[in-house]
Amino acid sequence: MMEASVAAFADYGKPLNETDLARYSEITAKAGIPVIAPSQKNFTPEDMPKLKAAGIAAPLLGVIVTGKTPESMEAAVRLIVESARR
């Protein structure tokens, strides 16, 4: 497994976009192993099918997505997991 970091630091926390998805697709096509996308961008439940279509094996969720409290983490992760399972 490998982690694919595609966001410039200035883009941290911004929405996932088509350029990011194209970069993930390029990486996953060449990697030959499962690729994880760290949540440098603000991944939403709606992004999960897009990441899957780009070949991403799983998102790696961090504070940008989860927030800093147990409650915000539970809420964010629950919605991401539900979307990823569809």
N, C-alpha and C positions, 0 to 999 in steps of 0.2 A: 504494500500500500504506500501511496505517496500523497503528500499534501501539495495542492496547487494554489499558490499565493499569486493572485493576478492584480490586486488593487494597489495603486499608488497610495502612499500615506495620506495625501490630501483628499483622497476619495473614500477614506474610511467612514462608515456610517451612512453613506449615500445608498440610494436604491440600486439593486442589481440592474444592469442594462444589457443591451444586445452585444456590445463590444466585449463585455465580461463573458457572456455565454459563448461567443465565438472563440475566445481564448481558451475557455474550458474545453470546448469541443476539439480544438486543435491539440491540446495537451492530452486529453483522454484517448484520442485516436492514435497518438504516438507512444503513449506510456506502456501499454501492454500489461499493466497491472491496475488494480482498483485505485481510483483517485478520489481524495477527500477535498472538499472546498471549505476553507476556513471562513467564518462569517466576518470578514473585514467589511463587507457590504452589509446593509441591513436586510438580511434575508427575511422574507415573509412566507406564510403558508402558500401563497400563490406562486412563489418562486420554485417550490419543490418540483413540480412537473417539468419546469424549464431546465432545472439543474439535472434532473434525471435524463431528459432528452439530450442534454449536452454530454452525457456519459458519466456524470459524477455519481460515485458509489454512495456517498453520504455527505451531509453537511457537518462541519465541526462548529458547534454553536458556542459563541463567546458572549461577552458582556454587551456587545453592540446589539445583539438580538435578545439576549435573556434579561438584561437589566441587572441590577445589583442586589435584589432582595430575593428571598426564597419564593415569595408570592409571584413576583414578576417572572422568575425563572420557570416556575411550574406552569404558569399561563402560556408563556411563549413556547416552551418545549412541547406542551400538550398539543397546541395548534399545529406546530411544525410536523410532529409525529403523525397526527391524524391526516394531514395533507400528504405526507410522504407515503403513507400506507395505501392511499387510493390508487 
